[in-house]
Structures are given as structure tokens and as C-alpha cells.
Amino acid sequence: MSTVLRGSGFRVVIYANDHTPAHVHVFGSGEAKVDLVGTDGRPQLIWVFGMTVGEVRKAMQLVDDHQALLLEAWARIHG
């Protein structure tokens, strides 16, 4: 597990032994799994557990704002 980004009260993690498609796990008061490249090319929420709607919005904004950095981290971790 590698924490690749922190911000807005969240910790964004990529697991080294995880599967494609490229995605991250965002931890705050709960957890959200976010596909880094959704059907429209932007990050897409896969599932969420224990976060409020407002927290999900903030988490998604954080991932969207750092999409390129997170994709680079995924490529570095997964080859």
C-alpha cells in the first residue's frame, strides 16, 4: 500500500498488488474507490462506504484535480 497523495483531510492510496483498471482508494471518515479514467475520461466513483455526500464530492474533486499525478503513480507502482 502506497499513500500517493494527501489533501483536504483525505489520504489517497494505491495498492501494489491491486488489479486494473487504474484506480485509487480514498480514505477519510470512510473509504471511496475511484476509477482514475471513467467513461468520459474523468475520474469515476466505483463505490463508497462511510462518507457523507459532501465528503464524496471533496474526495472526487481531489482526485480530479490530481488525475495526471495519480495516473503516473499507478504506472510507477504497477509498471
C-alpha angles and dihedrals in degrees: 000000000000125000102218101173140016125191146124090024093305136112116211115207137188117195114222093217096044129121136243144296097075108259143150137218114228117203125197123121085337136355136273128189113213128191106222094215113034127182092284094045094257127102113284128202112242099179141334135205127189100355127117120236089255092053091050090052091051092046092050091048090051092051092044092050091051101034095125093049091048093049089051090050091050091052092047093050097041100034 
